[in-house]
């Protein structure tokens, strides 16, 4: 059958159906109108049809649209899948050192709605390492996949610290200001420059010629070897240069610090005559021989009371550790070219332990009190100061009590005291 003949057939069927519907309606109307209450029946049927239509329309709209909530109702319950929170990430990846590599990586991150906050570029032998600070709602593995899709390899993604939001020049200037005011905290300054890493000190070791994967070792200006490690990303030559510059700054600060000295006033209050002045200053690794000579001049009893041991003098390696600023602060008192007293404030876990040794011929002249006062003034505010001495060392116990120390507990041969630094010495 042709398309035209099919159209005529459909129209004839529709016309026949219309005639049949009209005839049926006329028959029904004539039948009802001949009843005594035909008008009432028709009205009731119309009302019923309208009510049914209204009910059907309302039910259909309720199924297709969210249910309205009353003003008194609380906030809507979250759906089964919550929107991920925005997080800040540090991303590192190696890319080819060719035009467009950084753009391709950035475009891949943009396609995944990753917002780049800052970028650093570190040249390496086989390309460049791009370090991004980003924010995204994606988990770390999805960000890493987006970086890999953009052409990066050796990808690491780690949670960023809030301090990372500050740009590098501002962080360095803040670090230098803090170090000048409070003294260089090498571990904290290293983390400022390199991010999350660990700094350890060893008496011996071989330095690395540049970065060696996730490890760098450099000679400590104070003596020994400094090792910096981190767990995720390899260090770059640029980061090695940053650490080297930090150690140069630390060494220059140490030279300035040791150049500072002051005249010591004894208990009598009279200043010593020129040529016989006592000076106090920061100790240095070069002082180890003179410190060894001072220990040799001290009596066995004085050494035993200081070190709570057999009274033997400490080795040069032990003295080198005492004067190393990585472990605390050591002050020395000089008379001419000879060192006659030493005070130590050494970091011991959560505490700072203070100790003093004065050569026998210079004892009971106020030198120990002066050293203790200066050491406690420089003690970190977040570390309680403690002291350990022999229970029968009455001179040291008297000095510590004047400094506000209180006995905490006794052990065989040792008295432990805590010092309240808020009280004057």
N, C-alpha and C positions, 0 to 999 in steps of 0.2 A: 504494500500500500504506500502511496506517495505521501509526502509530508503534508501537502495541501488537503488531500482527501481525509487524512487523519484529523485535521483541525476541524473540518465540517462535521464529522461524526461526533466529536467531543461537544461541539456547540449544540447539536440536536439533542444529545443526552441531557445536557444542562437545562435546555429549554423545557424538555419533558418533565424533569424533576421540579422545575419551578411551577408548571401548571399543576402538578400533583400536589405540591405543598399548598398552593392557593385553594384548591378544591377541598383539601383536608381541613384547612383553617376555616373555610366558609361553612362546611358541614358541622364542625365543632361549635362555631359561634351560633349557628341557627339552633343547634340542639340545646345550648345553654340558655339562650335568650327566651326559649319557650318555657323554661322553668320559672317557678314563682320567685326564686332568689338568685337568678342567674348573674346579675350585676355584682352581687356580694361574692359569689364564687370566683368570678373573674378577678375581682380586686384582691381577694385573699391569695390567689395563685400568683399574681404579679408581685405582691409583697414578699411571698416566700422565695420567688426567683431572685428578687433584688437582694434579700438577706443572704441567700446562698452565695451569690456572686461576691458580695462584700466580704464574707468570711473567707472565701477561697483566695481573694486578692490579698487579704491581710496575712494569711498563712504563707503564701508564696513569698511575700516581701520579708517575712521573719526568717525564712530559711536562707534567703540570698543575701542578707545584710547582717552586720554584727548587731547583737542585742543592745539596745540603748540602756545606759546605766543611770540610775537616779542620782541627783546631786549629793545625797547622803552617803552613797556607796563609796567605799575606799578605792584606792588606785587599782587598776586592772592587774590581775596576776600575770607575771611574765609567761610567755609562751614556753614551750618545751626547749627551745634553743635561744639562749641569751646572746646579746651582741657582745663580742669580745671587747675587753677594755683596751684603751690605747696604752702602749708600753714603749719605752725608749730602749734602743739596742745599739751596741757597738759592733760594727761589721767590718771585717778585714778580708780582703781577697787579692790575689795576684792576677794581673791582667797583662796582656801584651802591650808593650810600649809603642803603640802605633796610633795615628790619628783616628779618633772615633771610638776607641776602646772604652774610655770613661763614659762617653755618651751612650753607647750601647748598654752598658751596665746600668746607668741611671734610667734609661728608657724601660728596661726590664723591671726595675723596681717600681717605676711609675705605673706600669700596667697592673701591678698587684697592690696599688694604693699605698705604697710605702713612701713616706715623706722624708726626704733627706734634709737634715739640719746643718751638717757641716761635713767637709771633706778634707782629708790630708793625703798627700801623695808621697810615698817613700820609694825612691829608686832602688832596685835590687838587680843583681846580674842578669836574671832571666826575664825581666819585665819591670813592672812597678807594682807596689802594694798600695791599693786604695783603702783608706780607713774612713769609714762613714759613721756618723752618728745619725740614727734614723728613728722615727717613731712609726708604729704600725699596729694594727690589730691582729696581725698574723703571729703564729708561734715561730720560734727560732728556726725550726726545720723548714718551714715554708719560705722564710726569708732567705735561707741558705740556698734553697732550690731556685728561687728567683734570681739570685746572684749568679749561680752556675749557669742558668739559662741565658744570662746576659754576657757570658764569656769569661767569668771568673773561675779560678781554681784555688785550692788550699783555703777554702772559705771557713771562717770562724765567726760565730754569732754569739755574743754574750750580753747579759743584761748590763745596761749602762748605769753608772752612778750619777746622782744629781749634780755632782761637781763637774761631770763631763760636759754639761750644758754651757759651761763658761769656756770661751775661746782660749786657745793655747797662749797667746801673748798676755792676756789678762791673768791667767793662772800663773805664768812664770813671774810676772811683776809682783803679784800677791805673795808668791812663795819667797821671792828675794826680800821683800819688805818684812815678812814674818821671820825669816832667818836672821836678818840683821838685828831685829828687835829682841828675839828670844834665843838666838843661837840656832845653828843649822841642825835640824833633825833629818839626818840623811835618808832614813827609811821613808819618812813621810814625803820628803822632797822628791825622792826617786819615784814614788807612786804618782806624784803630781805630774811628772814628766812622761812616765811610761804606762800609766794605768795600773791595773791590778797586777802586782808582782810581789816577790819576796826578796828581801835583802839579807844575806848572812855574811858573817866575818869568820875567817880562818887565819890561824897564825902563819900557815904556809900554803903553797899552791902555785900553779903556773897560770899566768894570764892568758886569755884568748886573744888572738889577733883579729879583733872585730867580733861581731856576733857569731855564736855557734849554736844555731837553732834557737831553742828556747832558753839558752844560757849565755851569760856574759860574765867574764871575770877580769877585773882590773886591779892593779896594785892600789892599796889604800895609802893615801898620803900619811896616815898615822902609823903605818906599818901593817904587815900582813896582807891579806887578799880579800877583796869584796866580790861576792858572787850574787848576781841578780838572775832570778829564774821566774818563769811564768808557765802556766799549764796549757794554754790554748794555742796562741799564735807565735811564730818565730819572730825574733827581734830583727830589725833592719839596720843597715849601716847608719841611717839618720838617728836612730834611737841610741846606738852605740856612741855616736858623737855627742848626743845630749848628755848621756851619763858621764862621758869624759869631761865635758864642760862643767858639769855639776861638781865633780871632784876637784877640778881646778879652782872653782869658787870656794869650795870647802877648805882647800889648802890655803888659799889667800886669807880667808876669814880666820883660820887657825893662827897664821903668822901675825895678823893684826891683834888677835886676842892675847897671844903670848907676849906681844910687845907692851901690853898694858900692865903696869905694876904700880904699887903704892907703898909708901913708907909705913912700916909697922910701928904702932905706939904700944909700949909695954904698959903693965899695970900701973906703974908710977905716973903715967901720963906724960912723961918727958920724952921728947923725940931724941933718937940717938944722934950722936954727933956725926958730921960728914966723914966718910971713910969707914964708918962702922954701922952703916944703915942696914936694917933688915927690910927686905922687900918681899912682897907676896905676889905671885903670878900663877898663870895656868901652866901646868906641867907639859912637857913635850917628850917625844921619844928620845931626843938627844940627852935628856936628863937621866936616863937609866944608869949610866956609870956613876954619876954623882949620888944618885939615890942608893945605889949599892954600897958606896963608900959610907954614906950616912948610917945605913943599917949595920955596917961593920963597926962603927964607932958606938952604936947603941949597946947597952948591956943586954945580956941574955934575958934578964927579967923584963926589961922594956919590950923586947921583941916578943916574949911569951905572952905578955899582957895584951899586946896589939893583935897578935895572930892566933892566940889561944892554942898554941902548939908547943913544940919542944924548945922553941927559942932560937931555932936556926934561921939565918937570913933567907929571904925568898930568892929564888933564882932570877936571872936577868929576864927570862921569858915571862915569869909571873909579874915582875915590875913593869915590863913593856905592856902587859895587858892592863895593869892598873892605870897607866898614864894614857891609854888609848881612849879618845873621846867617844868611841862607839859604845863603850861600856859604862860611861859615867863621867864625872868631873873630878879632877885631881888638882889641888893647889899645892905649891911648894913655897917654903920660906927660905930665903937666901941670906947668908952673911958673907959678904964678899963673893968669892967663887964657890963657896961650899953651901950645900943644902943642909939645913939643920932641922927642918920639920916638914911633914907631909900630911895633908888631909884628903880623904877620899869620900865621894858620894857616888856609890855604884848602884846601877839599876839591878835589882834582884827580883825578877818576876813582877809582881804587882807592887813591890816596895822599893824604896831607895834606902840603902844601908849606908850609914855614915860611920867613919872611923878616923882616928887621928893618931899620929906618932910624932913625938918631939924628942930630939936628941937629949940625953940625960943632963948634960950641962946647961941646957936651955929650958928645962922644965920649971914649972911654977913661976913663970913670968908673964902669963896671960896669952901666950902664943896659941895654945890649944883652944882657949875660949874664942879667940879671934878667928881661927880657922873654922871652928864649928859654926860660928855665927854667919860667916860668909857662905859656907856650903849650904846651910839650911835656907838662906835667902835665895839661892839659885835652884833649890830642889823643885822638881815638877809639881804643880799644884794638884795633879790628879793621882800622885803617888804618895802614900804615907811614908814618913821618914822613920826608920827604926835604927836601933843600935844593939850590938851584941858585945858584951864585955865580961871579964872575969868577975864573979861575985865579990871577990876580995880586992878588986881594983878601986879603992875608995876615991882616988883622985878623979878617975874617969866618971865614976858614978856621981860624984858631987858636981862635976862639970855638966853632965847630962841632965841632972835634976834642975840646975839653974837654967837650962835651955827648955825646961818644961816637959822633960821626959818622965814617963811613968812606967813602972815595972809591970810587964804583962805576964811573964812566967819564967820559972827557973828550970834549968837542966843541969845535970852534973857538969860543973866547970864552966857554966855559961849563964849569964843573966840577959834576958831579952827585954828591951824597953821600946816603947812607942813615944814619939816626940810630937807634942802639939806645937806646930810652928806659929800659931797665932800669938803665942806668948813671947815676949822679948827674951833674948838670950842674955 
